């Protein structure tokens, strides 16, 4: 994946986080992602840094959503 695509994906994941928090009222805690100190707008950061931030944010989103009572097994 190219760096530009990673930056775009990073921004989309941040939007997913905000949407999930708004819709469920649950806060997504992301201490590992926050420690990466890379935002989607940090285009000056390396591709490796963006990739690590994307992977970390995605993992923490999945952990939060798996533990949520809001998710139904039959949801489409």
Beta strands, then each sheet from edge to edge (+ up, - down):
end
